[in-house]
Amino acid sequence: MGTIFKTGCVLCAQNCGLEVEVEGNRIIKVKADKSNVKSEGYVCRKGMNIAYHQHNADRLKYPLKKVGDKFERISWDQAIDEISSKLKSIVGQYGPRSFAYMGGGGQGCHFEAAFGVRLMRGLGSQYMYTALSQEFSGAFWVCGRTHGRQYLHDQPDVNNTDLLLVFGWNGMQSHQIPQAPRQLQRLSKDPNKMLIVIDPRLSETAKIADIHLPIRPGTDALLLKAFISIILKEGWENKTYMENHTSGFEKIKSYFQNFDVRAAVQTCELNFDQVREISRLYATRKSSLRYDLGIFMGRHSGLNSYLIVILQAICGRLCVPGGNVINGHMMSFGHSDERDPKIWRTMTTNSFPVCGSFPPNVMPEEILSDHPERLRAVLVTGVNPLRSYADTTAYEKAFSHLDLLVTAEIAMTETAALSHYILPSRSGYESWDGTFFPFTYPGIFFQMRRPIVEPEGEPLELGEIHLRLADKLGLIPPIPDSLYQAAQESHAVFTQALMEYAMTEPKSIKVMPFILGKTLGKALGSVHLAALWGLLQIAPQSLQEDAARAGFNPGATLGEEIFQKIVDHPEGIWVGKVDPEKNFQEIKTEDRKINLHIPELLDELQSINAASEEVALKMDVKFPLVLMAGRHISMNANTLMRNPVWNEGKRACTLAMHPDDAAALNLKDGQQVRVTTQAGSEETELEITDTARKGHVVIPHGFGLVYNGVKYGANVNRLTKNTHRDHFGTPIHRYVPCRVEGI
């Protein structure tokens, strides 16, 4: 009998609670944790298989340096000395724009970002590249304009809604809200509620929906504009709500008048009467809306998000119970308005950050540029751009041109294999760590996972790796012995000593995570845990108020009280609760209203009509099919699950194709096929299924991994061009022209 630990899944953003049995320093059994107040005993098969993530043949144990075409083991001191020396030389010679940090914590481990960002800024750079800007740039940018801050994205109040309208989201497989399959099945089975799904595919979610609209791929903006036009023409808009809570609508109203709705719906290949009825239902019921990568990564990505906000606003469905609400935050993602002259743009592609994050799809061009301030050094932590981001071929070429590529990872990923140095990091089950995804409402949930497995070899917490580099680079001011001693005594003594130190050492404020890591982190045995303590000591007023509503005592000791309760409850706790009656107070625009006028998107909005879209959607004879490059399924977990054994016996990575398309191409189920796009070719198994839409094929993401020297599945990012993106840098993965041939 092993030891039972409460922890959480690190394989998707829901981080469902788990009970894990560890014996002989190995995870031997996993089950759902019923005491986790967010997941309440729910877990999918990914969480049940975390042992394959934790224990695999590709795990890294020691620092490695590439010598010739092979890696040699080196000490931590040598690795930190050499990397910091090279970084200092590159930045000193070429300037701070020569360095970029690519990390942020991914699906399960966000605490390294506090250290990585300070390291980046300490070197004078603003170049942070994360997965956020691979998927959400357009949507979050729109929130910045309409809601006042880019991190104020809204979510459906699924517990109180009567109608959920879904665009391009397959929650039965991809989750994205807590207990998504449970919630969707509840809505589907309740005769007084409705689930409406808009998706080209007959997805698992579409199968249980009351209504499924099999929209033509790429026409989402056209349909959204039609919805808005119908509602305005029929007078179904909520005029009182609009007057009290929105601004700028009169400046854009004309864009929806005299719009040929019937022609638009015909181009979408849908039934007009059904579209009109859905418009009425959404406008007149207590409705909410959820959209995902089918919209984020589709044609007109940013415009789609803008149209969705307009649709929600004219129907009075934002910041109201049962509609779409702005969740509370323990920590926000940040806000970076590109109109601020202090915010950098990239030198070659003129790209700007959203929520402080630059789009990964422009990085290859920024490296391969002949600009004197091109990217020359990249630190990659906890991500695998060679499989996670668009255009693997472009990334391979670009990374080979870097003066310095350092990867800090738990396993020998494809990116690590190209690096000059590899630094082994602890996994999410070997370190203190957690996430800040704001998916719960009205409660604010947080869980700090503790180590449940002893690390093998010499891996470090990712935050510790950043700290050691920063220390060697001279970015941390001198720390008196008295502060180390205070950290060993008590948190109260340490707090007083830290305040006194900060007053005498002004440089400490900008690198406070490093100060905490070196002092309190030493006492606690974790730099991440020290960062959590520090974060709670400077909690904003909003979190203090939310915490009081959750039962905490307001006052000077609030941060310490929350910290101790988090540490005492490994299953996670409610750290706060927003006031559902005051959700409009979350809007941060100047007039505190939802701003519906975004001048930068009006030309694109005006250009959307049936005739223009028919021309744009005409397929090249060389690439007659539309590839959906990426698909959430229960058998993928981005690139976090390297050992394919967890999917043994399953058809995990296939090309899904409609029977009519297969017949026209004389293809058989189960045979190998070659998929070719402008970017390249990949081979995979064909799966003929009537869940696919005619003319539309699908390959899941997260495959093509090289495990134990053998490639498993198709790397869909070999088929996507990094330049096939919108002006926010978001890849158009859901509309990739392709052809399919038998082998």
N, C-alpha and C positions, 0 to 999 in steps of 0.2 A: 504494500500500500504506500503510495507516494504522498506528497504534501499538496494540499489543495490551495490554490491562490485565486483571488478575484482580480480580474484584469479586463482588458478590452481588445477588440479586434483592431488591427492596423491595416487591413486590406481594402477598406473603403471609407468614405468620409462619415459614415454613420457610427463607426466605432462601437458596435454593439457589445454589451457586457458579456463576459465569458467567465466560466469557472474552469480552471486548468489544473490538471493533476501533473505534477512533476516528480519523476523518480530517476535516480541516477543522472541528474542534471539534464534530463530530456523530457520534453512534453509527451506524455503517453496517452492522455485522455482530455477531451474538450467537450463542454456542454454549455448551454445558455445560462446566464446568470439572471435568475428571476428577481434578485434584489436590486438590479440596476434600474433606476427609476425612469430612464429614458427608453431602454429597449424592452424592459419588462419580460424577460425570458424569450425574446425573439432573437434568432440568429440564422443566417443563411449558411450554405455549405462552404462558403469561403472561410468564414470564421471557424467552422468546425475543422478546417484543414490547416490551421496556422502552423502546425508542427512542420509542414513541408517548407514554410517560409523560414522558420527558425533554424531547422536542421537540414542543410543540404551540402552537396559536395563542392559548391562554389563559394562557400563562406571564406571570408578573408580573416587571417589571424595576426599578421605582422605587416609593418610598413614595407613597401616594395618600391624599388627604383628600376626603371627600364635601362638596361645596359645592352646596347646593340639591339637585337630583336627579342631579348629575353628579360625577365624580371629577376632581380636579386633582392634577397631579404636584407634590410638595413635596420638600424636602431631608430627609435623615435627621435633621439637627439639629432642624429644625422639627417633624418627626413625634415625635421623642423628647421634646422640650420640651413640646409641647402635650399629648401623651398622659399624660406623668408629672404634669403640672400638673393635668389633669382627674382622674386617679386620686387624687392627694393630696387634692384638694378633696372628692371623693365619699366617700372613706374617712374623711377628717377630719370631715365633716358627719354621715355616717350610720353610721360604725363599720365594722370589718373584715368583718362579715357581708355587706356590700354588694358585695363583690368575689369573683369566682370565676375560677378558671383552668381552661380546658377544653383539654387537650392530652395529653401523655404519650408521644408518639412513634409511635403507630400500629404499622404492620406492619414498618417498616424502619429507623426513626431514633429511638432511645430517648434519646440523650444530651441532648436539649433538656430532658427532664424534670428532670434534676438542677438545672438553672438555673430552670426554671419553678416548681418546688416551692419553691425558696428565695425567689423573688420573691413568691410567694403568702404564704409564712410571714412574710416581711419586712413585708408589709402587715398582718399579724396574722390572716390568714384560714386556714381549714382546707378551704375548698371547692375540691376538685379533682374534676373530672368527666372520666371517661375511658371508652373503649369496653369496658374490663374489666368495668365495672358495667352495661354494656348487655347482657352475655351471661352472665357467670360469677358474679354476686354470690351467688346461692344456693349454688352448688357450693363456692365458696371459703369462704363463711361456715361451711358444714358441715365443711370441712376444719379450720377453726379450732377447732371444737368436738371433732371426733373425733381429729384428728392433733396438735392443740396450736398450730398456726400456720396462718393462712389461705393462705399461699403454698406449703404443703406438699401440693399436689395431686399425685395419682399418675398414672402413664401405664403402658400395657401394655408388658411386656418382650417385644416382638414377636419378637426374635431367638431367644428360648428357649421361647416358649409352644407348646403343642400344640393349643390351642383358643382362638380369639378370638371373644368374644361382643360383637356390635356393636349399640348402641342409637342410632338416629337419626343415624348418621354415614355420610356417603357419601365415604369416603376416596379412592375412585377419582377424585373430582373436587375434593374440598376439602382433601386432604392432612391437615394437623394433626399428623402425625408425619413424620419424615424419610423421603423416598422412598416415601410411602404406597402408590401404585399398584404399585410393585415388590414391596413387602412383602405386600400383599393377594393379588397374583397368585401369589406364592410359596406362601402358605398354601393358596390355593385349589387349586393343582396338586399339592401334596404329599399322597399317599394316607394318610399317617400323621398328618395334621393336619386341623383343621376350622375353617371360617369360618361363623359363624352370624350372620345379619343380621335385626334387628327394625326394620322401617320400613314405614309405610303404603304407600310407593311401591315399585315395582320399580326401585330405583335402580341405577346402574352397579355399585355394590358388591354389591347384592342379586343381580344377575344372575350373578355369579361365585361366590356363596356355596353352601356345601353344603346349608344350610337357610335359607329365608327365611320369616319370620313377618310377614304383611301386617297388622299390628296396626291396630285401629280408632283413628283419631286421638284423642288426648287421654286414652287409657287406660293410659299407661305406668306410673303409680303402682299401678294395680290389678294389672297383670301382675307388677310387681316384688314386690308383697306376696304374690302367688300363688306365685312362685318360692320365696320364703323359707319360706312355709307348707308347701309340698310337701317341701322339703329337711328341714325340722324333723320333719314327720310321718313321713317315710321313714327318719329317722335317718342322713342322709347328711352331717350337719354334722361338722366337724373339731373334736371336743371337746378334744383335747390343745392344739391351736393356740389355741382360744378361752380355755382356762384360762391359758395362758402369755402371751398377747399382747393380750387384750381385757379390758375391764371394763364393767360396767353392763348386760350383756345380760339378766340375770335380771329387771331392772326393766322390760324391754320385751317379753320373750318372750311374755307373755299376749296381746299385740296380734296375734299371728300364729296363736294357737290358736283352735279353733272358728271359723275363718274359712272361709266357703263358697268354696272354690277353684274348684269347677266352675262356679258361677254367675259368678264373677269372670272366668274364661276365656271364658265364653259372651258376657259383656258386651264383652270385648276382641275378639270375633268371631274366635276362634282355636280350634284343635283341642286338647282337653284332653290326649290321649295324647301329642301332639307337644310340648306345653308341659312335661309331666311328664318326657319323655325329655331335653329340653334342660336341665331342672333337674338331672337325674342326671349328664349329661355334664359340665356346668359344675362340679358339686360333686365329681366323682370323678376328673377329669383335670387335667393341669397347664395350667390355664386362666387367661385374662386377659380384661379387659373394656375396651371403649372406648365412650364416649358423647360426643355433641356437641350442636349446637343443637337437634336434635329433642327432646332432654331439657331442656337449659338453658333454652330459650324455650318450653317446652310447659306445659300445665296441671300444677299441683303441682310446679313447677320445683325449689324447695328440698327438698321432701319426696322427690322422685325421687333427688336426690343422696344424701340420707340413707339411703334404702332401698338404693341401690347400695353404699354403704359397709357396711351390715349384711350384704348378700348376699356381698360379697367377704370379710368378716371371718368369717362362720360357715363358709365353705368354706376358710378358711385361705389366701386368695389375695392378701393384701396384704403387701408388703415381702419377698416370696420370689421366687427365680429362676423365670422363666416366668410369674409372676403379674403383679400391678400393683405397680410400684416407685416410690419417691420419687426423682426425679432430683436430681443435684447442681446447685448454683447458683453462678454467678459473682457474681450480685447478685440478692437476693430482691426480690419485689414489695412487701413490707411487710406489716404486720399491724396491724389496728385493731379492738380489741374494744369494741363499743358499750356494754358494761357499765361501761367506764371513764368516770367522770363528766367527764374532760377531753376526751373525744371529742365533737365537735359532732354535733348533729342539725339538720336543716333546720327553719326556723321555721314553714313552712306545712304541709308534708307529714310532718314528724317522721321523715324518712328518715335513715339512718345510713350511714357509709361501710364498705366492705369492702376490705381491702388499701389503705386510705387513700383510696379512690375512691367518690364519691357517684354514684348512678344518674342518667344523663342524662335519663331520662323524667320526673323531677320538676322539672327546671329551669324549664319554662314556667310551672308553678304558682308557683314561688318568685319569678319575675320579676313575674308579674301580680298577686301578692298585694297587699293593702293594709296588710300588716304594716310597721311602721316600720323594721324591719331587713331589708326585702326586698332581693333582688339588684338592683343598679343598674348594675354594670359587669362586663363579661365579656371576658376575653382568650382568644381561640380560636387555637390554634397547631397546624397540621398535621392538622386534622380538619375535616369538613364536616357539622355536625349537621343542616343543611337537607336532606341526602340520606341521612345515615348513621343518624340516630336516629328513633325513633317520632314520628309525628304532625307532619309538615311544617307543616301549617296552624297548629297550636298554637305551633310554634317561630317561624314568621313573625310571628304576632301578638305573641308575647313579646319577640322581639328588637327589634321596632319600638317597644317601651316602655322600652328600656334608655336610660340616660343616656349610656352609652359602650359601644360594641361595637368591639373591635379584633381584626382577623384577620391573623395572620402565616401566609403560605401561599406555595406555589410557583406557583399558578394562580388565575385569577379564578373561584373556586367560587361556588356559590349563596349560601353564607354570607358570603363576602367581599363579594358584591354588595350585601348589606344593611348592611355595616359603616360606621362613621364614619371609620375609618382602616384602610388595608390596608398591611401591611408585607411586602415581598417577601423570601422566604427561599430559601436555596439548596436544591437538590434533594439526594437521597441520592447523586447522582453528581457533585455539585459541592462536597461537604464531607466531612470525616472523620466517620464515624458507624457505628453498629452496633446490635445488639439483644441482649437478655438472655433470650430465650425458652429455658426449660430442657427441651428436648425430647429430648436425647440421653442415653443410658445404656449403660454406666457412665461413659463419658467425658463431660467438660464441654467443649463446643465454644464458641469465640468467634472472630469475624471482625470486624476493624475496616476498613470500606471506606475507601479513600482517594479524593480527588478525581480523576476521570478526564476531566472536561469543564470547561472554563473558564466561569464564570458570565457571562451577558450582562446588562449594566446594572449595578445596584447591590445585588443580593440579598446577604444575610448569613446565616451559620449561625444557626439558631434560637437556640442558646445565646447567641450574641453579641447578638441582639436583646433577650433577657431581661436580659443583663448591662448593656446600655446603659440600659435602663429602670431597673434597680436602682441604677445609678450616679447617674442624674439624680434619683432619689427619695431619695438620701442613705442608702441601705441598706448601702453598702460603707464600712467604716472607712478612714481614711487609710493609704496603703501607702508605706513609705519607698523612696527611690530605690535603696537597697542591695539590696532584694529584686528589683527589675527587673534590676539589674546581675547579680545572682547567677543569675537565670534565663538570661541570655545566656552564662554561663560553662560550667556543667556541671550535670547533675542532682544530683550529689553536693553541690556547693557550694550549689545552690538548696535542697536538702533541709535542710541545716544552717541556712541563713538563714531558711527558712520556720518551722522549729521555734522559733528564737529570736523571730521576729516573733509567732508564736501565743502564746508565753508572756507577751509584753508587751502584746498586744492581744487580750483574751478575746472580744471581739465577732467576731473573725475566724472562729472555729470554725463558727458557725452559717451563715456565708456563704462557706465555703471554696471552693466551685466558682467564685464570682465572683473571689475572690483569685487562684486558679490561672488563671482565664481572662484576667485583666488582666496577669498577670506571665508565667507560663510559656506561656500561650496566645499572647502576643505573640511569644515566642521561637520557638515551634513553628509559628506561622501558623494555629492553630486552637484555639478555646476547648474544643471537644469533645475534641480529642486531649489537652489539658491535664487535662481532667476524667478521662479514662481513666487517665492517669498517677497522679493523686491517688487514684482508687479503688483501684488496685493497691497503693499504699503502706500502706493501712489494711485490707488483706485480712483477713477474719476467720480464726480458727484453723482452722475447717473447710475453707476454701479452701486454706489453706497446706498442710494435710495431704493434700488431694486433689491439689494441684499437685505435691507430692513424689512421689505415686504415679504421676504422669504424667511423671516424669523431671526435674523442676526441683530445684534445690539449695535446701533449706530454709535460712533465715537472714535476716539483715538486708537482703540485697540481692535477696531473692526477687521483690519487686514490680518492681524495675528489670529483672530478667532476663525476667520474663513480658512486661513492656511492650515491651522491645526485640524479643523474638521475635514478638510480635503485629505490630509495625510492619514487621519484616523479612519477614513472610509474609502478603501481602495475600489469599491464598487461605484463610486461617483456620487455626487450630491447636487441638489439645487442650490446654486450660489446666489441666485437672485430671481426676481419675478417682476416683469413689467406690468404696468397698469393698463389693462385692455381698453379702458375707457378714455385713455389719453394717448392713443397710438399716433394721432396726428402731431403730437409734440415731437415725434422723432424726425419730422420733416425739417431740414436745415436750410432751405432756401431763404433768401432775404425777406420775402413777404410771408414766409411760413406756409406757403401754398405749393401744391404740385404744379411745377412749371411745365406747360405743354408746348411751349414754343422753343424749338431747337433750330436756329437758323442754319447750322452746318448740315442738317439732313433734309432740308426742304427741297433742294433740287432733285435729290434721289426720290423723295416722296412723290413729287410731281411727275417724275418720269415713269412711275409704275402704272401701267395699264395693260390691257389684254394684248394689244397689237405689239407693243414694244417687247413684252415678255415672250410672245410667240417667236419673235425673231431671235431673241437672246437664248431661247431654249432649244433652238434647232440643233440637232446633233451632227457632228462631223462623221462622215461615212467611215473614217478610220476608227472612230471610237463611238459606236452606236448605242452603248449601254451606259447607264448611270451607276457608278459604284458608290455605295455608302461605306466609306473607309473608316471602320470602327463600329463596334456594336457591343453594348453591355450584355453580357450573358453570365450565367452562374458559373461558367468555366473559365473566366478570365479575371485577373486582378491586376490590371496594368502590367508592369513587369516585376511585380513583387513576389510572384510565385515562380521560381525558376525550375524546380523539379517537376517534370510533366507527369510523374506517377500519380499525383493527386487527381488527374483526369483520366486515369487508365480505364479503358473500355468505353470511353465516351467519344462522340464526334465533336471534339472541342473546337477545332479550327477548320471551318469549311467555307466554301463560297456558296451562299444561298441563292438559288435561281428559280424563277417561275417555270413550271412545266412547259408552257408554250415557247419560251425562249430556248429551253434545252432541246425541245423537239426541232425547232428551226435550225439549231446548230448541230443537230445529230449527236447530242451528248447524253451520257448515261449517268445515273446516280452512282456516286462512289468512285467515279473515274478521276484521274488527275487532269487538271486543266491549267492552262497558263493564262494569267490575267495581265494585260498590258495597258499602261497609261502613258501619258507624256513623260512621266518621271522614270518609268522602268517596268520590269516584269517580275512576277512572283508565281510560283506554282503551288497549288493546293488541291484538296479533295473537293469535288462537286457534291453539293447537297440539293437535290431537286425538291422543292416544297411549295405548296400553294399558299404559304404564308408570305412568300415574296410577291412583290408587285411586278407585273410584266414590264420589261425594260429596265428593271432596277435590281442590282445584285448587291450582296452584302458580305463583307469579311470582318470578323471581330478583330479588335486591337489586342495588344499585349502578347502576341505570339512572335514566332521567328527568333526565339531566344536560343542562344547556343549554350547548352547545359552539358557539362562533362564532355565537351568537344563536339556535340551533336546538335544540329539545328532542329528545333521542334516547331512545326507550323509555319504559316506565312507571315512575314513582316509587312503589314499593310502600309507602314510608313515608307517602304521602298516604292510605293505606288503613288505617293503624294508629293507634289512640288511645293517647296517652301514659298515660292512666289505666287502660288495659287491661293491668295489670301485677300481679305478685305483691307480697307485703309486703317483699321485698328490693329492689323497684324494677325487676326484670327484666321486659321486655315479653313478653307471651304471643303472640309472632309466629307460632308454629306452630299456633295455634288461633284464627283470626279468622273469625267468621261473615260470610258474604258472599252476594251474588247476582250472577249473570252474565246479561247481556242482549246480543242482537245489535244492531248499529248499522245 
